Amino acid sequence: MNSETVLMRKRKKIALVAHDNKKEDLLEWVKFNKYLLSLHELYATGTTGKIIEREVGLEIIKLKSGPLGGDMQVGAKIANGEIDFLIFFWDPLESLPHDPDVKALLRMAVVWNIPVACNRSTADFMVSSTIMDKEYLRIIPDYENYRQRRIVGPSD
């Protein structure tokens, strides 16, 4: 499969998402990394964004609440090249009615090859990377062959 590169600018567009049981953990992580995060453009699903804005004072572009479409909004932004980085503290022990949206969001991060952290340790390693504050050429697969594939229908 061919690939192309997309420039990830020095100022990253970071999405912050957390399930209810993980919001406090994400909030503590954001407080610890407040200065570093303030150098970037931050997006968050509704409730998470409100909490971070209120408790930490960072400017957040707020989307809908996750179960009301926010997870899908983040996924669409990833697919459209509007999100560079995903911090998603999800709860692996709790089944949620919007689990398919969660899976779709994680799939979008992998499909478009953006960095994704699903827990605090991974997020720590990602934001402390030497390339966090530099431009980066992200390699993404060229999906043109997939888009042009022959679709077999019932009459074939």
URPE-V836053 format. One record per pair of residues at least 24 apart in sequence whose ideal C-beta (glycine too) atoms are under 7 Angstrom apart, sorted by the first residue. I is the first residue (numbers start at 1). J is the second residue. D is the distance in whole Angstrom. If there is no record, write none. Layout:
((I J D) (I J D))
This chain:
((1 141 5) (1 142 7) (2 142 4) (3 139 5) (3 140 6) (3 141 5) (3 142 6) (4 140 6) (4 142 5) (5 137 4) (5 138 7) (5 139 6) (6 81 6) (6 138 5) (6 140 6) (7 135 6) (7 137 6) (8 84 5) (8 135 7) (8 136 4) (8 138 5) (9 135 6) (10 133 6) (10 134 6) (10 135 5) (11 39 7) (11 40 6) (11 41 6) (12 40 5) (12 84 5) (12 85 5) (13 41 5) (13 43 7) (13 82 6) (13 83 5) (13 84 5) (13 85 7) (14 40 5) (14 42 6) (14 43 7) (14 84 7) (14 85 4) (14 87 6) (15 43 5) (15 44 7) (15 74 5) (15 83 5) (15 86 5) (15 87 7) (16 42 6) (16 43 7) (16 44 4) (16 48 6) (16 52 7) (16 87 5) (17 44 7) (17 45 5) (17 48 6) (17 66 6) (17 71 7) (17 74 6) (17 88 4) (18 48 5) (18 89 4) (19 89 7) (19 90 5) (19 91 4) (19 94 7) (19 96 7) (21 91 5) (21 94 6) (22 89 4) (22 90 7) (22 91 5) (23 48 6) (23 51 6) (25 89 6) (25 120 6) (26 89 5) (27 51 6) (27 52 7) (27 55 6) (29 120 5) (29 123 6) (30 56 5) (31 56 6) (33 127 6) (34 58 7) (36 127 6) (39 133 7) (43 74 7) (43 83 6) (45 70 3) (45 71 7) (45 74 7) (46 70 6) (66 98 6) (67 97 7) (67 98 4) (71 98 6) (71 101 4) (71 102 6) (71 105 5) (72 101 6) (72 104 7) (74 105 6) (75 104 6) (75 105 5) (75 108 4) (78 108 4) (78 109 6) (78 112 5) (78 114 6) (79 108 6) (79 112 6) (83 114 7) (84 114 6) (85 114 6) (85 115 5) (86 114 6) (86 116 4) (87 117 5) (87 123 5) (88 116 6) (88 118 6) (89 118 7) (89 119 7) (90 118 6) (112 140 6) (113 138 6) (113 139 6) (113 140 5))
